[in-house]
Amino acid sequence: MLLVLGGSFSTTQVVAQSFTEGFESTSTLTDWYIRNNSDTIASTTLAQNWGFGNPTNFPAQAGATGSYVAVGYQSTNSTVGATISNWLFTPSRTFSNGDVISFYTRVSANPTSFPDRLEVRLSTTGSGLNVGTSSATVGDFTTLLLSVNPTLSTTGYPGAWTQYTATISGLTGPTAGRVAFRYFVTDGGGNGVNSDYIGIDSYTYTSLSTPPANDNCAGAINLTQGATCTPITGNVAYATQSQAACGDGTANDDVWYKFTATSTGATITVDGSTNFDAVVEVFSGACGGLTSISCTDGTLADGIEAVTANALVIGQTYYIRVFDWYSAVPATTNFTICVQQFT
């Protein structure tokens, strides 16, 4: 039996490039999604989705007894053996070669009468969730990182929590994408010869990349306020969250700038690249004691944000925070920024 969750998990934000998820609560699950592409499913049968584990089957690897995710033979309600293809998508990230993914998994018993299989797949096409529309398709998740019990052996899936590790390789450079778990069992379901119940716990993604130098207020890059706009290029790749977002966006990738006022008014212009939905916040004060004086998100992706700040004190330093509105990694992470005199 499975304790079921809905079609996506999304409330608070994972705020760092590297992270660990112990599945203690839905409040920690942001940018996680599920999709069931199994043969013969009924959308009204909630037990077919991934969900939190049932401790009567076995307890979690760590934390509270039910704090793991699980899926099983109820992924299909076919009256004959069917192919199960049930997906769990982890948060989007900007991947680099050498990044490491690890997790624990197990089944109820080994050996088992109803073998299970788990694939771990990578998409390098941004934050999308394309896995096609059938049990046979994988869509953009064409890279198989590892497979647990690939031959559906009765002894191939561990009956005790066991850690598995995969290392990202073969990328040509920093690449936005997702890792996904695929519960993939042929001749499965309640009327098949395969599939029972698996659990996953203590998922960890470790990035070898370092955040940008201006990831926090203390590293803010200096901008020159001029009579005209002279833009420089910025990038939120690998940035982490410094503080909560202004407005209703998510500031999980904010970067910082500063300028010394040369006039009592300033216009800050940020031009986002394709699919980059910039949010711009301006502060007075000093790092550790900032006061927000403006927050702007007036356009959608690809738009230009222009913030006008008035009543500035000439000679005083002001800080600017830029982040992408969405919780997922944007398809492109760069933008331009400038500060211009305004009177």
C-alpha positions as semicolon CSV with decimal commas, in nm:
position;residue;x (nm);y (nm);z (nm)
1;M;0,000;0,000;0,000
2;L;0,115;0,353;-0,082
3;L;0,049;0,684;0,092
4;V;-0,026;0,908;-0,204
5;L;0,073;1,258;-0,310
6;G;-0,066;1,466;-0,595
7;G;0,076;1,548;-0,937
8;S;0,350;1,783;-0,821
9;F;0,519;1,884;-0,499
10;S;0,569;2,260;-0,469
11;T;0,577;2,504;-0,179
12;T;0,910;2,630;-0,045
13;Q;1,227;2,653;-0,246
14;V;1,545;2,451;-0,255
15;V;1,790;2,740;-0,227
16;A;2,127;2,591;-0,326
17;Q;2,269;2,425;-0,635
18;S;2,366;2,120;-0,425
19;F;2,099;1,976;-0,198
20;T;1,978;1,673;-0,003
21;E;1,614;1,564;0,018
22;G;1,502;1,332;0,297
23;F;1,130;1,344;0,208
24;E;1,027;1,452;0,556
25;S;0,747;1,681;0,441
26;T;0,574;1,818;0,131
27;S;0,688;2,163;0,246
28;T;1,046;2,079;0,143
29;L;0,953;1,946;-0,201
30;T;0,976;2,221;-0,462
31;D;1,009;2,163;-0,835
32;W;0,945;1,789;-0,793
33;Y;0,690;1,641;-1,032
34;I;0,535;1,305;-1,113
35;R;0,391;1,154;-1,430
36;N;0,246;0,809;-1,485
37;N;0,284;0,685;-1,844
38;S;0,198;0,325;-1,760
39;D;-0,033;0,116;-1,975
40;T;-0,401;0,116;-1,873
41;I;-0,422;0,368;-1,592
42;A;-0,722;0,536;-1,437
43;S;-0,658;0,893;-1,328
44;T;-0,911;0,857;-1,047
45;T;-0,704;0,581;-0,886
46;L;-0,477;0,792;-0,669
47;A;-0,271;0,495;-0,549
48;Q;-0,113;0,485;-0,894
49;N;0,097;0,794;-0,821
50;W;0,430;0,821;-0,643
51;G;0,374;0,905;-0,277
52;F;0,522;0,897;0,069
53;G;0,622;0,555;0,192
54;N;0,409;0,328;0,406
55;P;0,608;0,224;0,717
56;T;0,408;-0,099;0,742
57;N;0,594;-0,213;0,429
58;F;0,931;-0,099;0,565
59;P;1,059;0,211;0,749
60;A;1,258;0,496;0,598
61;Q;1,635;0,483;0,560
62;A;1,659;0,795;0,778
63;G;1,419;1,024;0,961
64;A;1,057;0,949;1,042
65;T;0,945;0,597;0,954
66;G;0,738;0,705;0,654
67;S;0,973;0,973;0,524
68;Y;1,061;0,823;0,188
69;V;0,893;0,815;-0,153
70;A;0,752;0,495;-0,296
71;V;0,572;0,347;-0,593
72;G;0,455;0,001;-0,691
73;Y;0,239;-0,239;-0,887
74;Q;-0,068;-0,015;-0,849
75;S;0,082;0,212;-1,118
76;T;-0,150;0,026;-1,357
77;N;-0,494;-0,124;-1,314
78;S;-0,471;-0,342;-1,624
79;T;-0,657;-0,675;-1,616
80;V;-0,350;-0,837;-1,774
81;G;0,023;-0,785;-1,732
82;A;0,114;-0,435;-1,851
83;T;0,418;-0,210;-1,886
84;I;0,465;0,030;-1,596
85;S;0,645;0,358;-1,667
86;N;0,596;0,589;-1,370
87;W;0,819;0,898;-1,344
88;L;0,942;1,109;-1,052
89;F;1,123;1,428;-1,159
90;T;1,382;1,591;-0,933
91;P;1,441;1,970;-0,930
92;S;1,601;2,127;-1,236
93;R;1,964;2,223;-1,204
94;T;2,258;2,349;-1,410
95;F;2,472;2,037;-1,446
96;S;2,844;2,002;-1,508
97;N;3,066;1,703;-1,565
98;G;3,162;1,546;-1,234
99;D;2,840;1,635;-1,052
100;V;2,725;1,342;-0,839
101;I;2,377;1,203;-0,767
102;S;2,321;0,952;-0,489
103;F;2,019;0,795;-0,322
104;Y;1,907;0,492;-0,123
105;T;1,654;0,241;-0,248
106;R;1,511;-0,098;-0,152
107;V;1,222;-0,340;-0,193
108;S;1,031;-0,530;0,073
109;A;1,224;-0,856;0,041
110;N;1,507;-1,021;-0,149
111;P;1,452;-1,263;-0,313
112;T;1,109;-1,157;-0,428
113;S;0,831;-1,322;-0,628
114;F;0,754;-0,997;-0,816
115;P;1,070;-0,822;-0,939
116;D;1,100;-0,443;-0,968
117;R;1,323;-0,216;-1,176
118;L;1,427;0,148;-1,138
119;E;1,598;0,368;-1,394
120;V;1,769;0,702;-1,329
121;R;1,763;0,924;-1,637
122;L;1,896;1,269;-1,731
123;S;1,747;1,535;-1,957
124;T;1,976;1,811;-2,083
125;T;1,701;2,024;-2,237
126;G;1,626;2,263;-1,953
127;S;1,352;2,238;-1,694
128;G;1,101;2,055;-1,914
129;L;0,922;1,732;-1,825
130;N;0,894;1,571;-2,168
131;V;0,890;1,192;-2,140
132;G;0,661;1,127;-2,433
133;T;0,311;0,989;-2,400
134;S;0,346;0,612;-2,373
135;S;0,505;0,350;-2,150
136;A;0,777;0,294;-2,411
137;T;0,892;0,655;-2,454
138;V;1,149;0,856;-2,259
139;G;1,119;1,190;-2,442
140;D;1,408;1,420;-2,355
141;F;1,536;1,188;-2,082
142;T;1,754;0,992;-2,319
143;T;2,060;0,953;-2,095
144;L;2,042;0,646;-1,872
145;L;2,260;0,717;-1,568
146;L;2,198;0,385;-1,397
147;S;1,948;0,102;-1,368
148;V;1,864;-0,098;-1,057
149;N;1,781;-0,458;-1,145
150;P;1,782;-0,405;-1,525
151;T;1,700;-0,771;-1,603
152;L;1,410;-0,797;-1,355
153;S;1,584;-1,069;-1,155
154;T;1,415;-1,199;-0,841
155;T;1,738;-1,120;-0,651
156;G;1,855;-0,807;-0,834
157;Y;1,690;-0,537;-0,622
158;P;1,822;-0,501;-0,263
159;G;1,590;-0,595;0,022
160;A;1,766;-0,351;0,257
161;W;1,841;0,017;0,206
162;T;2,136;0,039;-0,036
163;Q;2,306;0,350;-0,169
164;Y;2,351;0,404;-0,543
165;T;2,564;0,675;-0,705
166;A;2,583;0,820;-1,056
167;T;2,828;1,078;-1,192
168;I;2,735;1,325;-1,466
169;S;2,965;1,311;-1,769
170;G;2,968;1,379;-2,141
171;L;2,842;1,738;-2,124
172;T;2,999;2,004;-2,344
173;G;2,962;2,269;-2,074
174;P;2,721;2,386;-1,803
175;T;2,382;2,245;-1,901
176;A;2,036;2,307;-1,759
177;G;1,834;1,989;-1,712
178;R;1,672;1,742;-1,475
179;V;1,729;1,398;-1,330
180;A;1,426;1,169;-1,316
181;F;1,349;0,833;-1,158
182;R;1,156;0,596;-1,383
183;Y;0,983;0,295;-1,225
184;F;0,993;0,076;-1,535
185;V;0,856;-0,277;-1,519
186;T;0,727;-0,493;-1,802
187;D;0,450;-0,749;-1,743
188;G;0,367;-0,560;-1,426
189;G;0,063;-0,464;-1,224
190;G;-0,173;-0,668;-1,012
191;N;-0,227;-0,916;-1,294
192;G;0,133;-0,939;-1,413
193;V;0,430;-1,149;-1,304
194;N;0,651;-0,849;-1,212
195;S;0,629;-0,534;-0,992
196;D;0,570;-0,500;-0,620
197;Y;0,684;-0,192;-0,422
198;I;1,004;0,017;-0,406
199;G;1,121;0,304;-0,186
200;I;1,368;0,588;-0,243
201;D;1,524;0,793;0,036
202;S;1,804;1,042;0,110
203;Y;1,845;1,181;-0,240
204;T;2,156;1,399;-0,276
205;Y;2,278;1,609;-0,564
206;T;2,634;1,740;-0,528
207;S;2,750;2,007;-0,771
208;L;3,119;2,062;-0,830
209;S;3,049;2,412;-0,959
210;T;3,094;2,713;-0,735
211;P;2,845;3,001;-0,708
212;P;2,930;3,327;-0,887
213;A;3,141;3,586;-0,705
214;N;2,837;3,809;-0,660
215;D;2,616;3,534;-0,517
216;N;2,575;3,734;-0,194
217;C;2,554;4,100;-0,102
218;A;2,914;4,109;0,022
219;G;3,038;4,016;-0,327
220;A;2,824;4,269;-0,513
221;I;2,974;4,380;-0,844
222;N;3,025;4,754;-0,875
223;L;2,833;4,937;-1,149
224;T;2,903;5,290;-1,265
225;Q;2,606;5,524;-1,283
226;G;2,652;5,722;-1,602
227;A;2,464;5,971;-1,816
228;T;2,377;5,687;-2,055
229;C;2,312;5,317;-2,014
230;T;2,633;5,116;-2,050
231;P;2,526;4,755;-1,991
232;I;2,740;4,474;-1,860
233;T;2,653;4,105;-1,877
234;G;2,540;3,913;-1,570
235;N;2,456;3,549;-1,509
236;V;2,262;3,360;-1,241
237;A;2,407;3,016;-1,325
238;Y;2,491;2,828;-0,999
239;A;2,367;3,119;-0,788
240;T;2,188;3,046;-0,459
241;Q;1,923;3,224;-0,255
242;S;2,036;3,507;-0,027
243;Q;1,699;3,599;0,120
244;A;1,328;3,562;0,052
245;A;1,193;3,698;-0,273
246;C;1,013;4,027;-0,303
247;G;0,677;3,987;-0,469
248;D;0,554;3,638;-0,553
249;G;0,852;3,496;-0,740
250;T;1,128;3,268;-0,613
251;A;1,474;3,409;-0,543
252;N;1,664;3,082;-0,556
253;D;1,925;3,224;-0,797
254;D;1,983;3,585;-0,694
255;V;2,299;3,782;-0,775
256;W;2,407;4,121;-0,647
257;Y;2,532;4,457;-0,778
258;K;2,599;4,798;-0,624
259;F;2,648;5,155;-0,740
260;T;2,738;5,489;-0,589
261;A;2,476;5,751;-0,665
262;T;2,597;6,038;-0,883
263;S;2,253;6,197;-0,905
264;T;1,937;6,200;-0,694
265;G;1,764;5,967;-0,939
266;A;1,870;5,648;-1,112
267;T;1,720;5,412;-1,369
268;I;1,833;5,051;-1,341
269;T;1,770;4,850;-1,658
270;V;1,788;4,471;-1,674
271;D;1,739;4,294;-2,008
272;G;1,681;3,921;-1,965
273;S;1,783;3,664;-2,225
274;T;1,543;3,410;-2,379
275;N;1,302;3,272;-2,114
276;F;1,475;3,471;-1,838
277;D;1,207;3,654;-1,635
278;A;1,407;3,910;-1,440
279;V;1,304;4,047;-1,102
280;V;1,496;4,355;-0,986
281;E;1,513;4,479;-0,627
282;V;1,695;4,793;-0,508
283;F;1,820;4,845;-0,151
284;S;1,962;5,121;0,061
285;G;2,185;5,060;0,360
286;A;2,470;4,812;0,398
287;C;2,497;4,434;0,371
288;G;2,346;4,282;0,681
289;G;2,116;4,580;0,729
290;L;1,956;4,649;0,393
291;T;1,625;4,824;0,336
292;S;1,430;4,741;0,021
293;I;1,323;5,057;-0,161
294;S;1,194;4,906;-0,486
295;C;1,097;4,568;-0,632
296;T;1,001;4,536;-0,998
297;D;0,872;4,252;-1,214
298;G;0,669;4,432;-1,476
299;T;0,732;4,203;-1,774
300;L;0,739;3,832;-1,850
301;A;1,024;3,620;-1,984
302;D;1,256;3,798;-2,231
303;G;1,124;4,135;-2,112
304;I;1,317;4,445;-2,007
305;E;1,281;4,560;-1,648
306;A;1,341;4,929;-1,579
307;V;1,343;5,054;-1,220
308;T;1,352;5,424;-1,134
309;A;1,480;5,509;-0,788
310;N;1,426;5,863;-0,660
311;A;1,544;6,067;-0,362
312;L;1,888;5,906;-0,368
313;V;2,170;6,056;-0,167
314;I;2,462;6,150;-0,389
315;G;2,773;5,960;-0,280
316;Q;2,577;5,685;-0,104
317;T;2,604;5,321;-0,211
318;Y;2,291;5,131;-0,319
319;Y;2,253;4,760;-0,382
320;I;2,068;4,575;-0,659
321;R;1,949;4,214;-0,651
322;V;1,855;4,030;-0,973
323;F;1,693;3,686;-0,997
324;D;1,473;3,482;-1,228
325;W;1,106;3,474;-1,121
326;Y;1,060;3,101;-1,174
327;S;1,168;2,826;-0,934
328;A;1,309;2,611;-1,215
329;V;1,641;2,684;-1,385
330;P;1,570;2,917;-1,682
331;A;1,660;2,797;-2,031
332;T;1,915;3,079;-2,045
333;T;2,066;3,234;-1,733
334;N;2,228;3,555;-1,858
335;F;2,111;3,917;-1,874
336;T;2,249;4,268;-1,909
337;I;2,232;4,543;-1,648
338;C;2,314;4,912;-1,633
339;V;2,254;5,214;-1,407
340;Q;2,177;5,552;-1,565
341;Q;2,136;5,898;-1,417
342;F;1,777;6,017;-1,389
343;T;1,676;6,365;-1,287
